[in-house]
């Protein structure tokens, strides 16, 4: 698995409830965007203002293009 770090700025300055909702929406949108074949086996997790996208190594080239 390859790990991609997603950092974001504006979401981090929102209130706690709004930030949590926006982070979940961003996670959903990332997975939806990867579903076009690349997202098979992808996983998104969040921790301390960052998202981590795990992608199978054999699909990494398609994500970075």
LOFI-720194 format. One record per atom (N, C-alpha, C): residue number from 1; chain; x, y, z. Coordinates in steps of 0.001 Angstrom, whole numbers, plus 500000, padded with zeros to 6 digits. Layout:
    n  chain       x       y       z
  NUM      A       X       Y       Z
...
***
This chain:
    n  chain       x       y       z
    1      A  500840  498808  500000
    1      A  500000  500000  500000
    1      A  500874  501241  500000
    2      A  500486  502210  499217
    2      A  501139  503515  499208
    2      A  500267  504466  500032
    3      A  500903  505396  500703
    3      A  500184  506332  501558
    3      A  500344  507736  501013
    4      A  499229  508423  500791
    4      A  499234  509797  500303
    4      A  498708  510680  501416
    5      A  499466  511709  501782
    5      A  499067  512641  502822
    5      A  498317  513803  502188
    6      A  497130  514088  502695
    6      A  496332  515210  502197
    6      A  496260  516239  503318
    7      A  496820  517419  503052
    7      A  496758  518501  504039
    7      A  495827  519569  503503
    8      A  495111  520181  504394
    8      A  494172  521225  503988
    8      A  494223  522336  505013
    9      A  493977  523557  504571
    9      A  494083  524710  505454
    9      A  492760  525269  505914
   10      A  491899  525652  505000
   10      A  490678  526359  505360
   10      A  489745  525551  506245
   11      A  489692  524248  506066
   11      A  488812  523412  506877
   11      A  489262  523461  508337
   12      A  490564  523578  508555
   12      A  491120  523548  509900
   12      A  490697  524747  510744
   13      A  490278  525848  510123
   13      A  489916  527029  510909
   13      A  488428  527083  511255
   14      A  487666  526128  510811
   14      A  486241  526108  511089
   14      A  485986  525642  512524
   15      A  484776  525846  513014
   15      A  484395  525346  514330
   15      A  484420  523823  514334
   16      A  484486  523236  515519
   16      A  484645  521783  515659
   16      A  483563  521000  514908
   17      A  482306  521345  515072
   17      A  481222  520621  514395
   17      A  481280  520768  512893
   18      A  481513  521987  512431
   18      A  481597  522250  511000
   18      A  482817  521568  510406
   19      A  483939  521639  511100
   19      A  485173  521020  510613
   19      A  485000  519515  510447
   20      A  484390  518881  511435
   20      A  484174  517431  511372
   20      A  483305  517059  510180
   21      A  482237  517820  509982
   21      A  481338  517555  508851
   21      A  482058  517758  507523
   22      A  482861  518820  507413
   22      A  483577  519101  506176
   22      A  484667  518060  505910
   23      A  485321  517560  506972
   23      A  486321  516507  506798
   23      A  485675  515221  506285
   24      A  484516  514872  506841
   24      A  483811  513671  506354
   24      A  483404  513831  504899
   25      A  482931  515018  504536
   25      A  482546  515284  503153
   25      A  483755  515199  502225
   26      A  484893  515734  502655
   26      A  486111  515658  501852
   26      A  486562  514208  501675
   27      A  486469  513409  502740
   27      A  486815  511989  502648
   27      A  485917  511283  501639
   28      A  484624  511575  501707
   28      A  483668  510975  500771
   28      A  483999  511381  499333
   29      A  484302  512660  499128
   29      A  484607  513149  497783
   29      A  485893  512535  497231
   30      A  486886  512334  498085
   30      A  488131  511701  497639
   30      A  487847  510274  497187
   31      A  487110  509530  498002
   31      A  486784  508153  497624
   31      A  485937  508101  496357
   32      A  484989  509034  496230
   32      A  484155  509075  495020
   32      A  485010  509361  493792
   33      A  485975  510262  493922
   33      A  486855  510587  492815
   33      A  487760  509439  492421
   34      A  488108  508601  493385
   34      A  488995  507465  493112
   34      A  488239  506245  492599
   35      A  486926  506258  492693
   35      A  486138  505088  492314
   35      A  486219  504716  490849
   36      A  486718  505577  490010
   36      A  486783  505293  488583
   36      A  487785  504195  488249
   37      A  487888  503196  489084
   37      A  488792  502085  488843
   37      A  490009  502135  489747
   38      A  490480  503328  490059
   38      A  491659  503489  490898
   38      A  491311  503261  492361
   39      A  490092  503597  492733
   39      A  489695  503548  494136
   39      A  489437  502169  494696
   40      A  489507  501142  493884
   40      A  489290  499793  494377
   40      A  490386  499474  495380
   41      A  489995  499237  496611
   41      A  490960  498937  497654
   41      A  491523  500165  498346
   42      A  491128  501366  497930
   42      A  491607  502589  498571
   42      A  490877  502800  499897
   43      A  491563  503453  500815
   43      A  490999  503702  502137
   43      A  491420  505096  502576
   44      A  490495  505875  503147
   44      A  490806  507218  503627
   44      A  490573  507264  505130
   45      A  491564  507765  505865
   45      A  491430  507940  507307
   45      A  491823  509369  507656
   46      A  491372  509851  508804
   46      A  491732  511208  509208
   46      A  492336  511196  510605
   47      A  493257  512129  510806
   47      A  493923  512252  512090
   47      A  494556  513630  512206
   48      A  494205  514375  513213
   48      A  494814  515656  513551
   48      A  494942  516619  512378
   49      A  493848  516876  511689
   49      A  493851  517853  510616
   49      A  494479  517395  509316
   50      A  494625  516098  509155
   50      A  495174  515547  507918
   50      A  494367  514337  507500
   51      A  494351  514086  506208
   51      A  493735  512872  505694
   51      A  494842  512002  505114
   52      A  494679  510717  505283
   52      A  495627  509756  504732
   52      A  494873  508864  503762
   53      A  495350  508799  502530
   53      A  494728  507977  501501
   53      A  495664  506804  501230
   54      A  495192  505607  501516
   54      A  495968  504402  501235
   54      A  495483  503821  499915
   55      A  496427  503614  498994
   55      A  496112  503111  497662
   55      A  497009  501903  497388
   56      A  496452  500832  496838
   56      A  497301  499684  496485
   56      A  498436  500129  495555
   57      A  499637  499611  495776
   57      A  500813  500005  494995
   57      A  500620  499877  493495
   58      A  499915  498863  493046
   58      A  499744  498662  491614
   58      A  498842  499712  490967
   59      A  498156  500493  491757
   59      A  497277  501537  491226
   59      A  497828  502948  491465
   60      A  498953  503072  492116
   60      A  499479  504374  492499
   60      A  499772  505269  491298
   61      A  500310  504724  490229
   61      A  500625  505527  489042
   61      A  499410  506230  488485
   62      A  498258  505608  488538
   62      A  497021  506215  488023
   62      A  496546  507357  488910
   63      A  496820  507280  490201
   63      A  496397  508338  491134
   63      A  497228  509582  490917
   64      A  498511  509444  490689
   64      A  499418  510582  490613
   64      A  499439  511262  489259
   65      A  498744  510732  488286
   65      A  498735  511349  486954
   65      A  497794  512524  486930
***
